[in-house]
Amino acid sequence: MIQEKFKGWLRKDVDLSRAYFMATLRWCVLGLVVGILCGAVGGVFHHGIEWGMEQFSAYPWLVYLLPVGGLAITAIYHGLKLCPDPGTNAVLRASATGEPVSARMAIAIFFSTIITQLVGGSGGREGAALQLGGSVSGYLGRRLKVSRSVQRTMVLCGMAAVFSALFGTPVTAALFCLEVVRVGTMPYAALVPCLISSLVADQVSRLMGMKPTAFLIKAIPAVSAPVLVQCALLGVLGGLVAILFCQAQHLSHHLFDKISNPWIRVMAGSVLLILLTLLVGSHRYNGAGMAYVTQAIEEGQTTHFSFLLKILFTAITLGCGFKGGEIVPCFFTGATFGCALAPLLGMDPGLGAALGMVTVFCGAVNSPLASLVLAVEVFGGDILALAALPIALSYLVSGGSSLYKNQVILNSKLDLEG
C-alpha cells in the first residue's frame, strides 16, 4: 500500500517536472523567435527614426511642413482603416485580454512616427515600440495558431523586444511591459519569455548598429541623511510633475477631439505648433529632445521653464494627431525639471536631472521596478541607493494618474492591505 502511494507521488512529480520542462522549452523557443523578429523590426525602425531626426536637425525649416506631415499621417490611418486610432491603449488591452491587434497598426505607426520626427513634432518612439512589437508578435501568434493566453504573452514579449531594441535597456523593457498593464500585480509566468525576447532583441539591434542609451553622471555622493532628504523632496515634486504631464496629455486629447474632422484637427495643431516654435524662438522643444536630456544630465545645463514648454509641445503634438510616444518627452520633462530644481535643493544639477528623469517617468507610467532598473541600466549601479526612495515617493504621490487610459491600478496605492 505504501509502495503504491510512493509510486503515485513519484509519477505525479515526474509528470509535473516534465510539464515545467516543456513549458520552459516552449517559452524559450517562442521568446527567441519573437526576439529575433522584433529585434530586426526595431533595428530598422531605429534607423528610420534616426534618419528623420537627422534631417530635421540639418534642415530646421522642415517645421513649416508640420501641416503636410500631419495630413500625411491622417491619410495613412484613413487608408489603413485605423480611424479612430486604436493606439498604445489597444496593445495594453491585448496584452491583458488576448484581444487581436491588427497587423496594419505596425505599418501605420512605423511610418507615422518617422514623419513626426522628420517635421519636428514633439513625440517619442516608445509608444511606437509598444505598438510595433505588440502588433508583430500578435500577428505571429495568430499565424502559429497558439491559444489566446499564449498570444497574450507573445504580445508582451513583442512589446518588450522592440522597446529593448530601441533603447538598449533589455531588463527595463521586460519589467516595464510586465508592470505597466496591471499596476499592483505582475504576470510572473511571462517573465522568462519577456526577458529572452528583450535580451535577444537588444543583441539583434546592436548588430544592426544601435547604441544603447546611457549617460555619464559626474558626481554621485555617498548616501547620507541630508542627501536622502534632498532625494525625497525631488521624488515628491517629481510625482507632482508627472501628474501635470499626464493631465496635460489627456486634456489636449479631450480638447482636440472636439474638432470632429481629423484633417482639420491635425492642421489646427500643426499651425499652433509652428506659432509656438516662432514665439519661443528655438527648436529646442521640437522632436524627441534626447540631446537636451543628455545636456541636462551630463552637463547640468537647462533653462528654468524647459519642462513646462516640453509638456505643452508634446500635448499639442500627440493630441492633434501626430504619432510617437510620451516617454522620451517624459524623460525630457523629468531631466530638465530635476536639473533646474537641484541647485535649490543643494544638489548637483546632473544628479538632479538623472533622478528627475526616472521619478517623473515612474509617476507617469506607475512602474517603480522598471524605473529603478532603468536608473541602473542607463546611469550605472552606483545610483541605485539614491534612486530608490524618490522613485517610490513619486509612485505614491502620482496617485491614480497615468499616461495610459487602459492601465489598471488593481489596488489603491493607499491600501496597504492590498
Summary of the structure (lengths in Angstrom):
residues: 418
radius of gyration: 22.0
end to end distance: 45.2
largest distance: 88.2
contacts: 1633
relative contact order: 0.14
helix: 75%
strand: 1%
